[in-house]
Amino acid sequence: MKQIEITVKVNESFEAASQKLKNQGFKIIRESDINDIYMTSKMEELNIKNIQYILKNSVLLRHLKLNDKEIKKITYKNKEYDLKR
């Protein structure tokens, strides 16, 4: 199964963003706590100009808590970034 994840930076509180979505008809279907840790073997190459490249080529350790279930996994994501603002 292919999953697509879209992530955007939100410059307001979680509560305000959540309320705006609810006002547009969105409803909460699942709540979870996610702890992501990115790990790389390219620390010597890391600098402010290539951080997106390093993240794209990193391994992700994910600890997910859903209701009464805990999921731990190692993930590699093929990340693509649109740096336009």
C-alpha positions in Angstrom: 0.0 0.0 0.0 1.4 3.4 -1.0 1.0 6.2 1.5 1.3 9.9 0.8 2.0 12.2 3.7 1.7 16.0 3.3 3.3 18.1 6.0 3.1 21.8 6.3 4.4 24.2 9.0 1.6 25.8 11.0 2.3 29.2 12.6 -0.5 29.1 15.2 -1.4 27.0 18.2 -2.6 23.4 17.7 -5.9 24.3 19.2 -6.5 27.2 16.8 -5.6 25.1 13.8 -7.8 22.3 15.0 -10.7 24.6 15.5 -10.4 26.1 12.0 -10.5 22.6 10.5 -13.6 21.7 12.6 -15.3 24.9 11.4 -14.7 23.6 7.9 -16.5 20.3 8.6 -13.5 18.1 9.5 -13.9 15.7 12.4 -11.3 13.9 14.5 -11.1 10.2 13.6 -7.9 9.3 15.4 -5.5 10.8 17.9 -2.0 9.6 18.4 1.3 10.6 19.9 4.3 10.3 17.6 7.9 10.6 18.5 10.2 10.6 15.5 14.0 10.5 15.7 16.0 11.0 12.5 19.3 9.2 12.3 22.0 9.7 9.7 25.5 8.4 9.0 26.3 11.7 7.2 26.9 14.0 10.2 30.2 15.2 8.7 28.3 16.5 5.6 25.5 18.2 7.6 25.2 22.0 7.2 22.4 24.5 7.0 22.4 24.4 3.2 21.9 20.6 2.9 19.7 19.7 5.8 16.8 18.7 3.6 19.1 16.3 1.6 20.4 14.8 4.9 16.8 14.3 6.2 15.8 12.8 2.9 18.6 10.2 3.3 18.1 9.5 6.9 16.5 6.6 8.8 13.5 7.4 11.0 12.9 5.7 14.3 9.2 6.1 15.1 7.4 5.5 18.3 3.6 5.7 17.9 1.0 5.6 20.6 -2.5 4.9 19.5 -5.2 4.5 22.1 -4.1 1.4 23.9 -1.6 0.3 21.3 2.2 1.1 20.9 4.0 0.7 17.6 7.7 1.0 17.2 9.3 0.9 13.7 12.3 1.9 11.6 11.3 3.7 8.5 13.1 5.1 5.4 11.1 7.7 3.6 11.7 9.0 0.2 11.1 12.7 1.2 10.6 15.4 -1.4 10.6 19.0 -0.3 9.2 22.0 -2.0 11.2 24.9 -0.5 9.0 27.6 -2.1 7.3 29.8 0.4 
